Amino acid sequence: MTRKLHIGCGKNYLPGWTNVDLFSTVKADVYADITALPFDRGSFDVIYASHVPEHVQRNTVIATLSHWRDLLSPGGILRLAVPNFEAVAKRYVATGELAELMGLLYGAQNHPKNNHFVIFDSKSLSQALVGAGFEAHRIRAWEWRETEHAQYDDDSQCYLPHMDKDHGQPMSLNVEAIK
């Protein structure tokens, strides 16, 4: 049986996963800070965090990713989705519309802990993962349509215009690393 951890589940409670969130206003199995999760090393085969790493302060990103790596079993997968700065920049240059990009850049800001502290592009996320102990050749992009959680509409499926998954521009950088 695959042991799966969903960090920052928000409104997307995944059956068969251990769902974690900071906020008790959403359904989760465990309520905890994502930088200090209460699990033993090697407890999970897959860890999934969609639009979560950007909520960690810039100087603690590598430590947090290292912590998550420690929770993986050997050969385990850390699957991440983050706002894609390259896509944000291209969208802004193409449209000149900043308002639609504010959430990707700064978070919802509807709670003191719901802010973005860092943004990633492919290079910076890969560098952070290598800094956390993953090997560069074991880091790759993943396609949300090909996952076991594809039916749950989360930010890994973020497109602009909103919800135009057939013709819109993908705004999420989806990367996974194998331990």
N, C-alpha and C positions, 0 to 999 in steps of 0.2 A: 504494500500500500504506500503510495507516494504521500509524503508529509509536506503540506503546502502552507505557507504563511503569506497572508495578504496584509501589507502594511499600509495604513492610512485608508482604510476601506471606505470611509464616508458613507454615501448612500448605496454603495455597491457591495452588499454582503454576499460573499461567494460561498455557496454551500460546498462542504467538503474541504474547506480551507479553515485555518485558524485566522480569523479576521481581527485586526488590531486597529484601534483609533485612539486619539487623544481625547476626543469629545464624547461625553456620555449622552449626548443628544442624538447619536446615531446608534444603530444596532451593531454591536461588535462582541467578540468572545472575550477579548482582553482590552482594557483601557490602559495605555501606557505611553510614555514619551518614546519616540522613535529612536532616540539616541542611546537609550538604555533599556532595551527590551528584556523582559524577565524570562528568558529561555536559555537552556543549556547549549553549549557549543555543539555543533553538528546535529541539531534537532530537526532540520528541514532539508528536503530535497529540492524544493523550489521556493523562492521568495519573490513576491511581486509587489512593486510599489509604483503606482501610477500618479504622477505629478505630486511627488512627495519630497524627493531630495532637495528641491529648491526651497523648501521650508526650513532647511537646516542652515545655521549661520555659516557663512563662507569659510571661516577658519576651522570649522568642525566637519566639513563634508567628508574628507578622507577618513577621519576617525569613525564617523557614522557608517560609511561604506565598509570599513574594516570590521566593525561590529557585526554588520549584517553578513559579511563573508564568513565570520567565525560561526554564525548560526547555521551555515550550510554544511551538509555532509560532503565528503569528497565526491567530486563530479556534479555537485549541486549547481543549480542555475539561479542567478540573481537577475531578474527581469525588471528593467526600469523603463519608465516613460517620463519624460520631462519636457517642459516647454522648449522648443527649438529656436534658439536665438537667430540662427541663420534664416529660418523661415519667417520669423517675426520681422527681421530687417528687410527681407525681400518683399514681404507684404506691405510694409510701410512705404518703401520706395515706389511700389507699384500703385498704391491707392492713396497715399498721403493721409490715411485715416488712423489716427493714434488711438481713438476711443475704443475700437474693437480689440486692441492689443494690450490694453492696460491690465486686464486680469492675467494674461500670460506673463507679463513683465513683473507685476507687483503683487499678485494674489488677490483674493476677494477682499481682504482687509475688513472682514465683518466680525473679527475677533482679534484680540492682541496677538494671538499665536497663529493667525492665518495670513501671514505675509510671506513674500518671497525675499530671500536674502542673497540668492545667487541665480544666475542663468547659465545655461550650457549650450555649447554647440558640440558637434560630434568629437572634435579634437579634445576639448576640455573635459568632456565626460569620460572619454577613453583614458585620458591622463589621470583623472581622479580614480578611476577603477584600477589602473596599474599601480597608482600610489597606495591603494587599499590592499594590494597583494594579488590581484588577478593578473594573468599573463596576457599580453597584448594580442597574441594569436588566438586567444579564447574569448575574445570580445567581438560581438557581431550585432548587426541590426536584426530586429524581428518584426514580423508583420502581424498586426492585431487580428486580422481575419483568420490566421492560422493557429490561434491559441485556443485552449480549452475554456477561456473566459471571454471569447469574442461576442457572445450574446449579451454581455453586460456592457452597456454604453458608458464608458468612462473616458477620462481625458486622453488616454492613449489613442482614442479615435477622434481627436479634436481637429476640426476642419474649419476653414473660413472660405466662403460664407458658412455660417454655423449650420452644421448637420448636412452639408452637401458632400457626402462621402463618395459620390461618383464623379463630381467635377470640381470640387473645391480643392484648396491647397491644404495639405496636411501640416499641422502646426506643432505636432508632437514628435519628439526624437525618441524612438523606441530602440533601446539597446539592451542586450543581455550579455552576461559574463558567466563563464563556467569555472567553478573552483577546481 
